[in-house]
Amino acid sequence: MSLTQQFPFKVMMPAQFEKATRFRDLHQRDRVFLIPNPWDGGSARVLEKLGFEALATSSSASAATLARTDGNLTRDEAIAHCRVIASSTNLPVSGDLENGFGRAPEDAALTVQLAGAAGLVGCSIEDSTNDKRNPLFEITHATERISAAVEAARGFPFPFMLTARAEVFTSGSGNLDEAIRRLQAYERAGADVLFAPGLPTLEAVREVCMAVRKPVNFMVTVRGKSFSVAELAAVGVKRISFASSLYRAAIGGLLKAAREIQSDGTFHYLQEIPTGMEWASYLQTTPEKNN
């Protein structure tokens, strides 16, 4: 049975095809692009109105909306969250779908299929196991998982950008050579975008970009290890994402306002936030384009 038989795309096509084509083209043009990470439909709409060209979900921010920490969503919950964001914006959306919610290559493939059916035009699959004793899948098995995900992505009636993540610096040894070996293996397996979160220096970022031919994503989230757009572009990065940092920035505003109310009994924070009318203006969209 084909993907179109298993997962009907009538509701999303042709809008999803158009979004997917735009997303693919962003990776093929010469200059770097920014892909911020909303955490709900409203934040997705705001980022669209601010002029960003594409969006991505964040597994950590997604979990936080349900009062959980990263890695504690089920596949169904993660896909449902992605569907809300994808349906709230006219921008292409890629999903952070952790390790594909299972050990087997078939698990990663199914997750990709569900991602496309939810309105996404790309997603990432990582090589972490969620097992502290053996934090990364063995490279051959990890590559088989990426290969299965790529095969599922190629079954869509639209271009779907599959990002392969090497979690060597977040969960593994922190060895740059190992990260590069893994990314090169995932590139050979057909991944469209390559990503090693947590690269510690600009020189490490440069080495990764020089070692592969596919576009490289860099994640801005760690203090002292989040470089400027110009610096990242200069070393070869194609795409810059922000993980949960925008969500945490919003929570920072909440904490500041709530602490002012508690400690001072004042409401000066009202002078720094959008009015109700301003906020409503960000949420407006053209109905016929909102799919």
N, C-alpha and C positions, 0 to 999 in steps of 0.2 A: 504494500500500500504506500502511495506517495505521500509526501508531507502535506500537499494541498488537499488530499483526501482525509488525512488524519486531523489536520488543523485548518479549517476553512478560513481564508483570508478576505472574504467578500467585504467585510465591514471596513477593513483597513486599506484595501487597494482601491484606487491607485495612489492614495495619499502616502501609504507606507512605502511604496516603490519610489516615489519622489523624494521622501525623506532619506531613504536608504541611499539613493544616488547622490544626494547632496552630501551625506556623511562620508561616503567613499571619496568624493571629489575633494573634500577638505584634507584628506590624508595624501592626496596626490599633488596638491599645489605646492609651490615653493616655500611659502612662509609657515611659521608655527601657528597653531590655533589653540584657543583656550576652551576647555570643556568642564565648566563648573558642575558641582554636584548638589542638586536640590534634594530636599527631604520630604516634600509633599507637593500637592498640586499647586498650591499658592506660591511657594518658593520657585517652582518651575516657571510659572507665569511671570513672576518678577524678573527672573534672569532672562527670559525671552524678551521682555519689554526693554531691558537694559542693553540689548543688542548682541548678546552672545549667539553663536552660530550652532551650537550643539550642546547637549547635556548628558550627564551620566549619573546614575544612582550611586550611592555609597552604602555598602553593607552595614557599616557602623552607624551612620545616620538613620538608615532604615530601621535597624534594630532599636535605636533610641526612641523612635516614635511610638514604639510599643513597650517602652520602659525596660528594654533589655540591652545587654552588651553585645558587642560584635560577635558574630558566629552563633547566635542563638535564635535565628529564624529558621523555620522549615522552608523547604523549597516552595510550597504553596503560598506561604506568607510572603516570601521574597518576590515571587512572580506577581502576586496581587498588588504589592506595593509598586513594582515596576509598571504595572498596567495603569495605575492611577496617575503616575507621573507622565507616562507616554500619552495618555488621553487628555492631559491638561495643557498641552503645548503643541505648537506647530513645528517645533524644532525636532531634529533627530535625537533619539535618546538611546544610549548604550547602558546596559545593566551590569552592575557589579554582582556577579552570581557566585562568588566565593570559589569553592573547589568543585562546583557542579553538583553538590549535595549527594555525594556517594563516591565510593572508591573505584567502581568499575568504569571502563570507557563508555559503556552504555548509559551510565548515569549522567555523565557529562553531555552525551549526545541528546538525551531526553531533555535536559535542562535547556540546551540551546533551542530545541524545537519549541518548547514552551515559551521561551523568551520571544521568539519571532511571532508566535501566536498572540502574545500579549501586547504587541505593537512596537517592540524594540527593533532597532536596526543594527544592533551590535551588542556584544557582551564580552566579559572577561571570565576566563577560567584559570584558577591558580593551581599550583602544585603542592599546596600545604595539605596535611592529612588531618589536622586538629588532634593529633596524638603527640603529646610532649615527648614521649620516648623515641618516636620516629617522626619528626615534624614534617619531613618532605617525602613525597612519593619517590621511589627509586627512579632514576632518570628514564630508563626504558619504559617503565609503566606510565610515568608522567607524560612521556611523548605519545604513547598509545592513546592516552586520554585526550590529548590535544588533537590528535589525528581524527578521533571519533567525533569530537566537537566540530572540527573543520568540515568533515563529511556531512554532518547534520546542517551546518550553515550553508553549504553549497546546494542543499536541497530546496531552499526557499525560492519563490518566484521573484526575488529582489536581491540585490547585493547585501550581504550581512557581514559586518566586520568583526572577525573573531580575534580577540586580544588574549595572548598567552602570558601569564604572569609567573615569574620565577621568584619565589618568596625566600630566597637565600639570605637576604639581609633582615627580614622581619621574623622568620621562623627557623632559619637554618644556620649555617656555619659563618655567614658574613664574609665568605671568600669570593672575591670578584671573579676569579677565573672560573669557579663553579657556576656562578650566575651566568656568565657569558656562554659556557658550554651548554647550559640548559636552554638559554634563549636561542642559540644557534640550532639546537635540536628541534625546538618548537617551530622555528622558521622553516626548517626542512619539512616539518610535518604539515605546513601550509598555513600557519597563523598569519593573519593580516597585519597585526600590530604586536609589538613586543614591549614588555614592561617588567622591570625589576624594582619594586618599591623599596625605598629606604637607602638608595645609593648615597654614600656618605660625602662625596666630594664632587666638584665639577669635573675633575680629571677622570673620576670613575664613570661619570655620565658620558663623557667624551669617548672613553674606551668602549663602552657598550654600544654607542651609536656607530663607532667605526667598525665594530666587529660584526654587525648585521646589516642587511640591506633593506629590511622592512622598516616602516615608521616606528619610532620609539616614543612611548608615553613616559612622562615624568610626573610624579605625584608630589604636590606641594602640601606639606602637613606638619613637618618636624621643624621645630625652632633650630635655627643655625644650619639647617640642611635643606632649606627651601630657597633656591636661588632666584634671581630676577628673570623675567621673561627674556630680556635681551641676552643675558648670560646663557640661559638654556638654549635659546635659538642658535647662539654662536657655536655651541658644541654639538649641534646636530639634532636636538630634540624636535619632534614634529608636533606633539600634542601634550598639553599641560592640564592635568586634572588636580582636584583639590581635596579629595577624600572627604572626611567629615569636618574639615576646617571651617567651612561657611556655616554649617549647623552649629558648631561650637562658638563661632562668632556671634550668632544669633542668641545662643544661650548665655553668652557673656553679657549681652544687652539685658536679657531677662534678669540675670543675677544682680547687675548693677542697679536696675530699677527697683527690684524687690528689696534689696538691702537698704536703699535710700528710704523706702516707705517704712521699713521696720525700724531703722536706727534713728531717722530724723523726723519721720512723720510728714515729709514733704513730697512733692510730686514734680520736681524740676525735670525729671526725665521726659515729661510731656513736651518740653520745648525742643527735644532732640529727635523726636520720632515723627513719621508721616502723620498727617491728619487723616481722619476717616475718608475724606474725599480723595486725598492723594493715594491712599492705600487701595481704594476701590478702582482708581484709574489703572493701577498695575494689573488688576485682575480681569479687566475687560479684554475680550478677544473677538475675533470675527467668527461667528457661529459656524458658518459654512466651511471654514478652514480647520475648525477644531475637531479632530478625529480621535 
